[in-house]
Amino acid sequence: MSTDQSAKWTPMSSRSQTSAPRCVNCGNQVTRQFARVFGDNRDVVHACPDCATYREMKTSDFIPEEAR
């Protein structure tokens, strides 16, 4: 094992390095399954638990009319 403390491991140092879906409203990362369940027809998440309640997400109030 290496004891070199100068080399820090940063697997997600940039948000652009991940292909996981993100909430359009607040930018938080969500799982693909969450996007399938709570996203629109193209699995775009317009609200997540960090910026909306589950009741609001289930009623699709955050999805624009043209994306429904």
PDB file of N, CA, C and O in Angstrom:
ATOM      1  N   MET A   1       0.822  -1.183   0.000  1.00  0.00           N
ATOM      2  CA  MET A   1       0.000   0.000   0.000  1.00  0.00           C
ATOM      3  C   MET A   1       0.863   1.243   0.000  1.00  0.00           C
ATOM      4  O   MET A   1       1.932   1.288   0.609  1.00  0.00           O
ATOM      5  N   SER A   2       0.379   2.233  -0.689  1.00  0.00           N
ATOM      6  CA  SER A   2       1.101   3.491  -0.751  1.00  0.00           C
ATOM      7  C   SER A   2       0.700   4.383   0.419  1.00  0.00           C
ATOM      8  O   SER A   2      -0.468   4.439   0.802  1.00  0.00           O
ATOM      9  N   THR A   3       1.657   5.057   0.961  1.00  0.00           N
ATOM     10  CA  THR A   3       1.367   5.983   2.061  1.00  0.00           C
ATOM     11  C   THR A   3       1.518   7.429   1.612  1.00  0.00           C
ATOM     12  O   THR A   3       1.585   8.333   2.444  1.00  0.00           O
ATOM     13  N   ASP A   4       1.571   7.653   0.314  1.00  0.00           N
ATOM     14  CA  ASP A   4       1.720   9.001  -0.237  1.00  0.00           C
ATOM     15  C   ASP A   4       0.404   9.768  -0.067  1.00  0.00           C
ATOM     16  O   ASP A   4      -0.598   9.428  -0.696  1.00  0.00           O
ATOM     17  N   GLN A   5       0.407  10.788   0.770  1.00  0.00           N
ATOM     18  CA  GLN A   5      -0.791  11.568   1.053  1.00  0.00           C
ATOM     19  C   GLN A   5      -1.033  12.667   0.021  1.00  0.00           C
ATOM     20  O   GLN A   5      -2.100  13.281   0.017  1.00  0.00           O
ATOM     21  N   SER A   6      -0.058  12.927  -0.856  1.00  0.00           N
ATOM     22  CA  SER A   6      -0.216  14.000  -1.834  1.00  0.00           C
ATOM     23  C   SER A   6      -1.157  13.626  -2.969  1.00  0.00           C
ATOM     24  O   SER A   6      -1.734  14.508  -3.605  1.00  0.00           O
ATOM     25  N   ALA A   7      -1.321  12.348  -3.233  1.00  0.00           N
ATOM     26  CA  ALA A   7      -2.213  11.898  -4.306  1.00  0.00           C
ATOM     27  C   ALA A   7      -3.588  11.618  -3.719  1.00  0.00           C
ATOM     28  O   ALA A   7      -3.810  10.564  -3.123  1.00  0.00           O
ATOM     29  N   LYS A   8      -4.503  12.550  -3.884  1.00  0.00           N
ATOM     30  CA  LYS A   8      -5.851  12.386  -3.345  1.00  0.00           C
ATOM     31  C   LYS A   8      -6.767  11.814  -4.417  1.00  0.00           C
ATOM     32  O   LYS A   8      -6.708  12.208  -5.582  1.00  0.00           O
ATOM     33  N   TRP A   9      -7.597  10.894  -4.011  1.00  0.00           N
ATOM     34  CA  TRP A   9      -8.521  10.251  -4.926  1.00  0.00           C
ATOM     35  C   TRP A   9      -9.812  11.043  -4.979  1.00  0.00           C
ATOM     36  O   TRP A   9     -10.489  11.183  -3.961  1.00  0.00           O
ATOM     37  N   THR A  10     -10.169  11.566  -6.143  1.00  0.00           N
ATOM     38  CA  THR A  10     -11.399  12.339  -6.318  1.00  0.00           C
ATOM     39  C   THR A  10     -12.167  11.773  -7.501  1.00  0.00           C
ATOM     40  O   THR A  10     -12.039  12.279  -8.616  1.00  0.00           O
ATOM     41  N   PRO A  11     -12.970  10.724  -7.278  1.00  0.00           N
ATOM     42  CA  PRO A  11     -13.650  10.067  -8.392  1.00  0.00           C
ATOM     43  C   PRO A  11     -14.717  10.936  -9.056  1.00  0.00           C
ATOM     44  O   PRO A  11     -14.981  10.768 -10.247  1.00  0.00           O
ATOM     45  N   MET A  12     -15.324  11.838  -8.335  1.00  0.00           N
ATOM     46  CA  MET A  12     -16.369  12.696  -8.895  1.00  0.00           C
ATOM     47  C   MET A  12     -16.006  14.156  -8.677  1.00  0.00           C
ATOM     48  O   MET A  12     -16.786  14.915  -8.102  1.00  0.00           O
ATOM     49  N   SER A  13     -14.844  14.541  -9.126  1.00  0.00           N
ATOM     50  CA  SER A  13     -14.403  15.906  -8.902  1.00  0.00           C
ATOM     51  C   SER A  13     -15.182  16.909  -9.734  1.00  0.00           C
ATOM     52  O   SER A  13     -15.221  18.093  -9.400  1.00  0.00           O
ATOM     53  N   SER A  14     -15.801  16.451 -10.808  1.00  0.00           N
ATOM     54  CA  SER A  14     -16.569  17.345 -11.663  1.00  0.00           C
ATOM     55  C   SER A  14     -17.931  16.735 -11.939  1.00  0.00           C
ATOM     56  O   SER A  14     -18.032  15.530 -12.171  1.00  0.00           O
ATOM     57  N   ARG A  15     -18.972  17.540 -11.917  1.00  0.00           N
ATOM     58  CA  ARG A  15     -20.322  17.038 -12.174  1.00  0.00           C
ATOM     59  C   ARG A  15     -20.494  16.561 -13.606  1.00  0.00           C
ATOM     60  O   ARG A  15     -21.363  15.732 -13.874  1.00  0.00           O
ATOM     61  N   SER A  16     -19.689  17.063 -14.530  1.00  0.00           N
ATOM     62  CA  SER A  16     -19.849  16.704 -15.932  1.00  0.00           C
ATOM     63  C   SER A  16     -19.289  15.322 -16.243  1.00  0.00           C
ATOM     64  O   SER A  16     -19.457  14.847 -17.366  1.00  0.00           O
ATOM     65  N   GLN A  17     -18.631  14.659 -15.299  1.00  0.00           N
ATOM     66  CA  GLN A  17     -18.030  13.360 -15.552  1.00  0.00           C
ATOM     67  C   GLN A  17     -19.010  12.213 -15.410  1.00  0.00           C
ATOM     68  O   GLN A  17     -18.666  11.090 -15.778  1.00  0.00           O
ATOM     69  N   THR A  18     -20.179  12.426 -14.912  1.00  0.00           N
ATOM     70  CA  THR A  18     -21.130  11.350 -14.695  1.00  0.00           C
ATOM     71  C   THR A  18     -22.243  11.389 -15.736  1.00  0.00           C
ATOM     72  O   THR A  18     -22.617  12.452 -16.233  1.00  0.00           O
ATOM     73  N   SER A  19     -22.763  10.203 -16.054  1.00  0.00           N
ATOM     74  CA  SER A  19     -23.847  10.140 -17.023  1.00  0.00           C
ATOM     75  C   SER A  19     -25.193   9.915 -16.344  1.00  0.00           C
ATOM     76  O   SER A  19     -26.203   9.712 -17.017  1.00  0.00           O
ATOM     77  N   ALA A  20     -25.209   9.949 -15.017  1.00  0.00           N
ATOM     78  CA  ALA A  20     -26.451   9.759 -14.284  1.00  0.00           C
ATOM     79  C   ALA A  20     -27.373  10.952 -14.514  1.00  0.00           C
ATOM     80  O   ALA A  20     -26.907  12.079 -14.680  1.00  0.00           O
ATOM     81  N   PRO A  21     -28.692  10.700 -14.522  1.00  0.00           N
ATOM     82  CA  PRO A  21     -29.630  11.812 -14.728  1.00  0.00           C
ATOM     83  C   PRO A  21     -29.595  12.816 -13.590  1.00  0.00           C
ATOM     84  O   PRO A  21     -29.224  12.487 -12.463  1.00  0.00           O
ATOM     85  N   ARG A  22     -29.986  14.042 -13.899  1.00  0.00           N
ATOM     86  CA  ARG A  22     -30.017  15.123 -12.917  1.00  0.00           C
ATOM     87  C   ARG A  22     -31.385  15.794 -12.941  1.00  0.00           C
ATOM     88  O   ARG A  22     -32.084  15.784 -13.955  1.00  0.00           O
ATOM     89  N   CYS A  23     -31.744  16.368 -11.818  1.00  0.00           N
ATOM     90  CA  CYS A  23     -32.979  17.128 -11.698  1.00  0.00           C
ATOM     91  C   CYS A  23     -32.828  18.432 -12.479  1.00  0.00           C
ATOM     92  O   CYS A  23     -31.842  19.149 -12.312  1.00  0.00           O
ATOM     93  N   VAL A  24     -33.791  18.732 -13.320  1.00  0.00           N
ATOM     94  CA  VAL A  24     -33.753  19.956 -14.116  1.00  0.00           C
ATOM     95  C   VAL A  24     -33.954  21.174 -13.222  1.00  0.00           C
ATOM     96  O   VAL A  24     -33.408  22.242 -13.497  1.00  0.00           O
ATOM     97  N   ASN A  25     -34.730  21.021 -12.162  1.00  0.00           N
ATOM     98  CA  ASN A  25     -35.066  22.135 -11.286  1.00  0.00           C
ATOM     99  C   ASN A  25     -33.884  22.571 -10.414  1.00  0.00           C
ATOM    100  O   ASN A  25     -33.586  23.763 -10.335  1.00  0.00           O
ATOM    101  N   CYS A  26     -33.206  21.614  -9.755  1.00  0.00           N
ATOM    102  CA  CYS A  26     -32.146  21.991  -8.815  1.00  0.00           C
ATOM    103  C   CYS A  26     -30.769  21.455  -9.188  1.00  0.00           C
ATOM    104  O   CYS A  26     -29.776  21.894  -8.609  1.00  0.00           O
ATOM    105  N   GLY A  27     -30.673  20.528 -10.126  1.00  0.00           N
ATOM    106  CA  GLY A  27     -29.382  20.025 -10.573  1.00  0.00           C
ATOM    107  C   GLY A  27     -28.827  18.852  -9.798  1.00  0.00           C
ATOM    108  O   GLY A  27     -27.726  18.393 -10.103  1.00  0.00           O
ATOM    109  N   ASN A  28     -29.546  18.345  -8.805  1.00  0.00           N
ATOM    110  CA  ASN A  28     -29.054  17.204  -8.035  1.00  0.00           C
ATOM    111  C   ASN A  28     -29.124  15.923  -8.852  1.00  0.00           C
ATOM    112  O   ASN A  28     -30.013  15.752  -9.686  1.00  0.00           O
ATOM    113  N   GLN A  29     -28.178  15.026  -8.603  1.00  0.00           N
ATOM    114  CA  GLN A  29     -28.129  13.754  -9.294  1.00  0.00           C
ATOM    115  C   GLN A  29     -29.182  12.810  -8.737  1.00  0.00           C
ATOM    116  O   GLN A  29     -29.388  12.749  -7.525  1.00  0.00           O
ATOM    117  N   VAL A  30     -29.849  12.076  -9.618  1.00  0.00           N
ATOM    118  CA  VAL A  30     -30.837  11.072  -9.229  1.00  0.00           C
ATOM    119  C   VAL A  30     -30.488   9.763  -9.921  1.00  0.00           C
ATOM    120  O   VAL A  30     -29.685   9.751 -10.853  1.00  0.00           O
ATOM    121  N   THR A  31     -31.078   8.672  -9.477  1.00  0.00           N
ATOM    122  CA  THR A  31     -30.817   7.378 -10.098  1.00  0.00           C
ATOM    123  C   THR A  31     -31.627   7.233 -11.378  1.00  0.00           C
ATOM    124  O   THR A  31     -32.597   7.959 -11.597  1.00  0.00           O
ATOM    125  N   ARG A  32     -31.222   6.292 -12.218  1.00  0.00           N
ATOM    126  CA  ARG A  32     -31.962   6.043 -13.467  1.00  0.00           C
ATOM    127  C   ARG A  32     -33.365   5.512 -13.166  1.00  0.00           C
ATOM    128  O   ARG A  32     -34.323   5.837 -13.868  1.00  0.00           O
ATOM    129  N   GLN A  33     -33.477   4.696 -12.121  1.00  0.00           N
ATOM    130  CA  GLN A  33     -34.791   4.178 -11.742  1.00  0.00           C
ATOM    131  C   GLN A  33     -35.709   5.315 -11.285  1.00  0.00           C
ATOM    132  O   GLN A  33     -36.892   5.330 -11.624  1.00  0.00           O
ATOM    133  N   PHE A  34     -35.177   6.255 -10.526  1.00  0.00           N
ATOM    134  CA  PHE A  34     -35.963   7.412 -10.103  1.00  0.00           C
ATOM    135  C   PHE A  34     -36.431   8.190 -11.322  1.00  0.00           C
ATOM    136  O   PHE A  34     -37.574   8.644 -11.366  1.00  0.00           O
ATOM    137  N   ALA A  35     -35.561   8.350 -12.311  1.00  0.00           N
ATOM    138  CA  ALA A  35     -35.918   9.072 -13.537  1.00  0.00           C
ATOM    139  C   ALA A  35     -37.012   8.332 -14.306  1.00  0.00           C
ATOM    140  O   ALA A  35     -37.885   8.971 -14.893  1.00  0.00           O
ATOM    141  N   ARG A  36     -36.980   7.002 -14.314  1.00  0.00           N
ATOM    142  CA  ARG A  36     -38.036   6.232 -14.990  1.00  0.00           C
ATOM    143  C   ARG A  36     -39.381   6.396 -14.303  1.00  0.00           C
ATOM    144  O   ARG A  36     -40.416   6.494 -14.962  1.00  0.00           O
ATOM    145  N   VAL A  37     -39.362   6.425 -12.971  1.00  0.00           N
ATOM    146  CA  VAL A  37     -40.612   6.484 -12.215  1.00  0.00           C
ATOM    147  C   VAL A  37     -41.168   7.902 -12.148  1.00  0.00           C
ATOM    148  O   VAL A  37     -42.357   8.110 -12.391  1.00  0.00           O
ATOM    149  N   PHE A  38     -40.333   8.872 -11.823  1.00  0.00           N
ATOM    150  CA  PHE A  38     -40.809  10.227 -11.580  1.00  0.00           C
ATOM    151  C   PHE A  38     -40.514  11.199 -12.715  1.00  0.00           C
ATOM    152  O   PHE A  38     -40.935  12.354 -12.653  1.00  0.00           O
ATOM    153  N   GLY A  39     -39.805  10.764 -13.743  1.00  0.00           N
ATOM    154  CA  GLY A  39     -39.495  11.643 -14.862  1.00  0.00           C
ATOM    155  C   GLY A  39     -40.620  11.686 -15.877  1.00  0.00           C
ATOM    156  O   GLY A  39     -41.642  11.017 -15.724  1.00  0.00           O
ATOM    157  N   ASP A  40     -40.417  12.488 -16.921  1.00  0.00           N
ATOM    158  CA  ASP A  40     -41.414  12.560 -17.984  1.00  0.00           C
ATOM    159  C   ASP A  40     -41.225  11.390 -18.942  1.00  0.00           C
ATOM    160  O   ASP A  40     -40.519  10.436 -18.613  1.00  0.00           O
ATOM    161  N   ASN A  41     -41.836  11.444 -20.114  1.00  0.00           N
ATOM    162  CA  ASN A  41     -41.775  10.334 -21.068  1.00  0.00           C
ATOM    163  C   ASN A  41     -40.370  10.082 -21.606  1.00  0.00           C
ATOM    164  O   ASN A  41     -40.105   9.013 -22.156  1.00  0.00           O
ATOM    165  N   ARG A  42     -39.484  11.033 -21.459  1.00  0.00           N
ATOM    166  CA  ARG A  42     -38.086  10.871 -21.881  1.00  0.00           C
ATOM    167  C   ARG A  42     -37.158  10.700 -20.690  1.00  0.00           C
ATOM    168  O   ARG A  42     -35.946  10.866 -20.826  1.00  0.00           O
ATOM    169  N   ASP A  43     -37.710  10.368 -19.515  1.00  0.00           N
ATOM    170  CA  ASP A  43     -36.971  10.161 -18.266  1.00  0.00           C
ATOM    171  C   ASP A  43     -36.205  11.406 -17.824  1.00  0.00           C
ATOM    172  O   ASP A  43     -35.140  11.303 -17.215  1.00  0.00           O
ATOM    173  N   VAL A  44     -36.746  12.568 -18.130  1.00  0.00           N
ATOM    174  CA  VAL A  44     -36.176  13.830 -17.652  1.00  0.00           C
ATOM    175  C   VAL A  44     -36.846  14.154 -16.324  1.00  0.00           C
ATOM    176  O   VAL A  44     -38.073  14.231 -16.249  1.00  0.00           O
ATOM    177  N   VAL A  45     -36.055  14.344 -15.285  1.00  0.00           N
ATOM    178  CA  VAL A  45     -36.575  14.618 -13.941  1.00  0.00           C
ATOM    179  C   VAL A  45     -36.719  16.120 -13.777  1.00  0.00           C
ATOM    180  O   VAL A  45     -35.732  16.853 -13.836  1.00  0.00           O
ATOM    181  N   HIS A  46     -37.952  16.581 -13.570  1.00  0.00           N
ATOM    182  CA  HIS A  46     -38.223  18.005 -13.404  1.00  0.00           C
ATOM    183  C   HIS A  46     -38.266  18.421 -11.941  1.00  0.00           C
ATOM    184  O   HIS A  46     -38.268  19.615 -11.642  1.00  0.00           O
ATOM    185  N   ALA A  47     -38.301  17.450 -11.018  1.00  0.00           N
ATOM    186  CA  ALA A  47     -38.281  17.722  -9.580  1.00  0.00           C
ATOM    187  C   ALA A  47     -37.796  16.471  -8.866  1.00  0.00           C
ATOM    188  O   ALA A  47     -38.066  15.353  -9.305  1.00  0.00           O
ATOM    189  N   CYS A  48     -37.080  16.662  -7.767  1.00  0.00           N
ATOM    190  CA  CYS A  48     -36.551  15.539  -6.986  1.00  0.00           C
ATOM    191  C   CYS A  48     -36.898  15.771  -5.508  1.00  0.00           C
ATOM    192  O   CYS A  48     -37.411  16.835  -5.163  1.00  0.00           O
ATOM    193  N   PRO A  49     -36.627  14.800  -4.638  1.00  0.00           N
ATOM    194  CA  PRO A  49     -36.959  14.976  -3.211  1.00  0.00           C
ATOM    195  C   PRO A  49     -36.261  16.159  -2.550  1.00  0.00           C
ATOM    196  O   PRO A  49     -36.706  16.615  -1.497  1.00  0.00           O
ATOM    197  N   ASP A  50     -35.189  16.663  -3.133  1.00  0.00           N
ATOM    198  CA  ASP A  50     -34.508  17.810  -2.549  1.00  0.00           C
ATOM    199  C   ASP A  50     -35.207  19.131  -2.831  1.00  0.00           C
ATOM    200  O   ASP A  50     -34.992  20.107  -2.113  1.00  0.00           O
ATOM    201  N   CYS A  51     -36.050  19.177  -3.877  1.00  0.00           N
ATOM    202  CA  CYS A  51     -36.686  20.454  -4.225  1.00  0.00           C
ATOM    203  C   CYS A  51     -38.212  20.357  -4.310  1.00  0.00           C
ATOM    204  O   CYS A  51     -38.869  21.353  -4.611  1.00  0.00           O
ATOM    205  N   ALA A  52     -38.789  19.176  -4.049  1.00  0.00           N
ATOM    206  CA  ALA A  52     -40.244  19.015  -4.102  1.00  0.00           C
ATOM    207  C   ALA A  52     -40.660  17.855  -3.198  1.00  0.00           C
ATOM    208  O   ALA A  52     -39.832  17.039  -2.792  1.00  0.00           O
ATOM    209  N   THR A  53     -41.936  17.799  -2.896  1.00  0.00           N
ATOM    210  CA  THR A  53     -42.463  16.678  -2.127  1.00  0.00           C
ATOM    211  C   THR A  53     -42.847  15.552  -3.077  1.00  0.00           C
ATOM    212  O   THR A  53     -43.022  15.775  -4.275  1.00  0.00           O
ATOM    213  N   TYR A  54     -42.979  14.343  -2.540  1.00  0.00           N
ATOM    214  CA  TYR A  54     -43.373  13.213  -3.386  1.00  0.00           C
ATOM    215  C   TYR A  54     -44.776  13.423  -3.948  1.00  0.00           C
ATOM    216  O   TYR A  54     -45.059  12.992  -5.066  1.00  0.00           O
ATOM    217  N   ARG A  55     -45.641  14.064  -3.209  1.00  0.00           N
ATOM    218  CA  ARG A  55     -46.987  14.342  -3.710  1.00  0.00           C
ATOM    219  C   ARG A  55     -46.928  15.234  -4.950  1.00  0.00           C
ATOM    220  O   ARG A  55     -47.631  14.984  -5.930  1.00  0.00           O
ATOM    221  N   GLU A  56     -46.096  16.268  -4.908  1.00  0.00           N
ATOM    222  CA  GLU A  56     -45.952  17.135  -6.070  1.00  0.00           C
ATOM    223  C   GLU A  56     -45.352  16.380  -7.258  1.00  0.00           C
ATOM    224  O   GLU A  56     -45.752  16.595  -8.403  1.00  0.00           O
ATOM    225  N   MET A  57     -44.403  15.508  -6.984  1.00  0.00           N
ATOM    226  CA  MET A  57     -43.786  14.746  -8.079  1.00  0.00           C
ATOM    227  C   MET A  57     -44.766  13.752  -8.687  1.00  0.00           C
ATOM    228  O   MET A  57     -44.761  13.558  -9.902  1.00  0.00           O
ATOM    229  N   LYS A  58     -45.607  13.117  -7.875  1.00  0.00           N
ATOM    230  CA  LYS A  58     -46.562  12.133  -8.387  1.00  0.00           C
ATOM    231  C   LYS A  58     -47.668  12.774  -9.213  1.00  0.00           C
ATOM    232  O   LYS A  58     -48.214  12.130 -10.108  1.00  0.00           O
ATOM    233  N   THR A  59     -48.004  14.012  -8.935  1.00  0.00           N
ATOM    234  CA  THR A  59     -49.065  14.672  -9.691  1.00  0.00           C
ATOM    235  C   THR A  59     -48.550  15.329 -10.960  1.00  0.00           C
ATOM    236  O   THR A  59     -49.331  15.903 -11.719  1.00  0.00           O
ATOM    237  N   SER A  60     -47.265  15.254 -11.199  1.00  0.00           N
ATOM    238  CA  SER A  60     -46.595  15.790 -12.393  1.00  0.00           C
ATOM    239  C   SER A  60     -46.791  17.293 -12.558  1.00  0.00           C
ATOM    240  O   SER A  60     -46.857  17.793 -13.681  1.00  0.00           O
ATOM    241  N   ASP A  61     -46.884  18.008 -11.451  1.00  0.00           N
ATOM    242  CA  ASP A  61     -47.019  19.462 -11.518  1.00  0.00           C
ATOM    243  C   ASP A  61     -45.759  20.136 -12.046  1.00  0.00           C
ATOM    244  O   ASP A  61     -45.822  21.257 -12.551  1.00  0.00           O
ATOM    245  N   PHE A  62     -44.606  19.460 -11.935  1.00  0.00           N
ATOM    246  CA  PHE A  62     -43.353  20.071 -12.369  1.00  0.00           C
ATOM    247  C   PHE A  62     -43.042  19.800 -13.839  1.00  0.00           C
ATOM    248  O   PHE A  62     -42.113  20.390 -14.392  1.00  0.00           O
ATOM    249  N   ILE A  63     -43.799  18.924 -14.471  1.00  0.00           N
ATOM    250  CA  ILE A  63     -43.532  18.598 -15.875  1.00  0.00           C
ATOM    251  C   ILE A  63     -44.259  19.569 -16.768  1.00  0.00           C
ATOM    252  O   ILE A  63     -45.476  19.715 -16.650  1.00  0.00           O
ATOM    253  N   PRO A  64     -43.550  20.243 -17.664  1.00  0.00           N
ATOM    254  CA  PRO A  64     -44.219  21.176 -18.573  1.00  0.00           C
ATOM    255  C   PRO A  64     -45.244  20.456 -19.458  1.00  0.00           C
ATOM    256  O   PRO A  64     -45.075  19.279 -19.774  1.00  0.00           O
ATOM    257  N   GLU A  65     -46.288  21.155 -19.849  1.00  0.00           N
ATOM    258  CA  GLU A  65     -47.372  20.563 -20.637  1.00  0.00           C
ATOM    259  C   GLU A  65     -46.857  19.889 -21.916  1.00  0.00           C
ATOM    260  O   GLU A  65     -47.325  18.806 -22.269  1.00  0.00           O
ATOM    261  N   GLU A  66     -45.897  20.518 -22.614  1.00  0.00           N
ATOM    262  CA  GLU A  66     -45.420  19.960 -23.875  1.00  0.00           C
ATOM    263  C   GLU A  66     -44.586  18.694 -23.688  1.00  0.00           C
ATOM    264  O   GLU A  66     -44.368  17.965 -24.656  1.00  0.00           O
ATOM    265  N   ALA A  67     -44.116  18.413 -22.476  1.00  0.00           N
ATOM    266  CA  ALA A  67     -43.291  17.225 -22.223  1.00  0.00           C
ATOM    267  C   ALA A  67     -44.092  16.075 -21.667  1.00  0.00           C
ATOM    268  O   ALA A  67     -43.549  14.980 -21.525  1.00  0.00           O
ATOM    269  N   ARG A  68     -45.358  16.267 -21.344  1.00  0.00           N
ATOM    270  CA  ARG A  68     -46.168  15.189 -20.741  1.00  0.00           C
ATOM    271  C   ARG A  68     -46.592  14.151 -21.728  1.00  0.00           C
ATOM    272  O   ARG A  68     -47.273  13.193 -21.363  1.00  0.00           O
TER     273      ARG A  68
END
